[in-house]
Amino acid sequence: MEGTELTTTIALAGKGGTGKTTIAALIIRYLIEEQSGSILAIDADPATNLNMVLGMEMGATVGSIREDMLIQVQSSGALAGSMPGGMSKQDYLDYEVQMAIEEGDRVDLLVMGRPEGPGCYCAANQMLRVIVDRLNKQYDYVVIDNEAGMEHLSRRTTRDVDVLLLVTDPTQRGIVTAQRMAEMVPGLEIGVGHTYLIVNRLRGEMPAPLAQTIEQTGLKLVGVAPEDPAMAEFEFTGRPLVELPAETAVYQAVQKIAESVMG
């Protein structure tokens, strides 16, 4: 695949249970249907279920590759130099990450897996950042589904994020959590172009107290996704959410959100 210097990176974050992964999947569907170019989906949430909503298989995770390398280094005593078989550590990680990518027709998937554990192998983490950065450049769009926190973003990549979407449920607690995440952005080692708020699973109109709280946070509300009964069948059966009918309210809402942030 030819590289591109015009990669658009969209990251999603939010506390658990807000439907962040659903929004990520529907944004990816929008890119597939409405935009030309290649797409890389990165599942950076340890819950690792982006593959299910995309209807894709899941191969090895970056976390498991890192842990396997640590085991090999410790067992072989190759703390410096090459891996067993003469391959350099950088080449070994590069090869394993490439093999872990699940390829689709228009979208490829990379699953990060578990975050660094107590036995953090910092050299491998730095090598992985280099690999993921280089990988990102090969795609026109990169969509990152993050874990609940924000601090790990700069550990995953050194590349800037063009759009950060903070997903909340329609609760005061969720909005306050999103505000705290937004406040963490200046402290990250990476640049963030635009930060927006999405209120997900809203029933009916926005309650006045919630609208007031959103206004007080200073966050830009880019859109609202309604609670949609059409999703129930998909969640019960495990059907990929990217197969939701185009006329469903939740997909139409996310489509408008995506058009707005892409514009």
Buried (B, 14 or more C-beta within 10 A) or exposed (E): EEEBEEBBBBBBBBBEEBBBBBBBBBBBBBBBEEBEBBBBBBBBBBEBBBBBBBBBEBBBBBBBBBBBBBEBBEEEEEEEEBBEEEEEBBEBBBEBBEEBBBEBEBBBBBBBBEBBEEEEBEBBBEBBBBBBEEBBEBBBBBBBBBBBEBEBBBBBBBBEBBBBBBBBBBBEEBBBBBBBBBEEBEEBEBEBEEBBBBBBBBEEEBEEEBEEBBEEBEBEBBBBBBBBEEBEEBEEEEBBBBEBEEEBBBBBBBBBBBEEBBE
